[in-house]
Amino acid sequence: MEISIENSPNESKLKSMNVFNWPIWTKEISEFPWEYDAQETCYMIEGEVIVTPENQSPVQINKNDLVIFPSGMKCTWKILKDVKKYYKFG
């Protein structure tokens, strides 16, 4: 159960996934635990985060990353720069 990250996917891929019509989530610098009860795909518009899955190494996520978090994953989010992202569950 790992986080999948694609750095700077091209715009045609994002459009084909309909990313720009997904809801937007924002969060200020903070640290909190999180559990994914469904797979989440997100595209980082702004921000810098270190996500540490339970019993795994930390993963850095930055602006322009396309990220897939697996369902059932427990982790800690540490937001280093305010986050703004498109997201979709399922």
BELJO-V334066 format. One record per pair of residues at least 4 apart in sequence whose C-alpha atoms are under 6 Angstrom apart, sorted by sequence separation. I is the first residue (numbers start at 1). J is the second residue. D is the distance in Angstrom with one decimal. If there is no record, write none. Layout:
i & j & d
I & J & D
I & J & D
//
This chain:
i & j & d
14 & 19 & 5.4
52 & 58 & 4.1
51 & 58 & 5.6
51 & 59 & 5.2
50 & 59 & 5.5
50 & 60 & 4.5
49 & 60 & 5.8
49 & 61 & 5.2
48 & 61 & 5.8
48 & 62 & 4.6
47 & 62 & 6.0
47 & 63 & 5.5
46 & 63 & 4.8
45 & 63 & 5.5
44 & 63 & 4.9
45 & 64 & 5.9
44 & 64 & 5.2
54 & 74 & 5.7
44 & 65 & 5.5
53 & 74 & 5.8
54 & 75 & 5.3
43 & 65 & 5.8
53 & 75 & 4.0
43 & 66 & 4.5
52 & 75 & 5.3
42 & 66 & 5.8
52 & 76 & 5.2
42 & 67 & 5.3
51 & 76 & 5.6
41 & 67 & 5.6
51 & 77 & 4.7
41 & 68 & 4.4
40 & 68 & 5.7
50 & 78 & 5.2
40 & 69 & 5.2
49 & 78 & 5.6
39 & 69 & 5.7
49 & 79 & 4.5
39 & 70 & 4.7
49 & 80 & 5.6
39 & 71 & 4.2
48 & 80 & 5.4
38 & 71 & 4.3
48 & 81 & 4.9
37 & 71 & 5.3
47 & 81 & 4.7
36 & 71 & 5.2
37 & 72 & 5.3
47 & 82 & 5.0
36 & 72 & 5.2
47 & 83 & 4.2
36 & 73 & 5.4
46 & 83 & 5.3
35 & 73 & 5.7
46 & 84 & 5.0
35 & 74 & 4.3
45 & 84 & 5.4
34 & 74 & 5.9
45 & 85 & 5.1
34 & 75 & 5.4
44 & 85 & 4.4
33 & 75 & 5.8
34 & 76 & 5.8
43 & 85 & 5.4
33 & 76 & 4.3
43 & 86 & 5.1
32 & 76 & 5.7
42 & 86 & 5.4
32 & 77 & 5.4
42 & 87 & 4.1
31 & 77 & 5.5
41 & 87 & 5.7
31 & 78 & 4.3
41 & 88 & 5.3
40 & 88 & 5.6
30 & 79 & 5.2
40 & 89 & 4.4
29 & 79 & 4.8
39 & 89 & 5.6
29 & 80 & 5.6
39 & 90 & 5.2
29 & 81 & 5.7
38 & 90 & 5.8
29 & 82 & 5.3
28 & 82 & 4.5
27 & 82 & 5.9
8 & 64 & 5.0
27 & 83 & 5.2
8 & 65 & 5.6
26 & 83 & 5.3
7 & 65 & 4.6
26 & 84 & 4.4
6 & 65 & 5.7
25 & 84 & 5.7
6 & 66 & 5.1
25 & 85 & 5.4
5 & 66 & 5.7
24 & 85 & 5.5
5 & 67 & 4.6
24 & 86 & 4.5
4 & 67 & 5.6
23 & 86 & 5.6
4 & 68 & 5.0
22 & 86 & 5.6
23 & 87 & 6.0
3 & 68 & 5.8
22 & 87 & 5.8
3 & 69 & 5.1
//
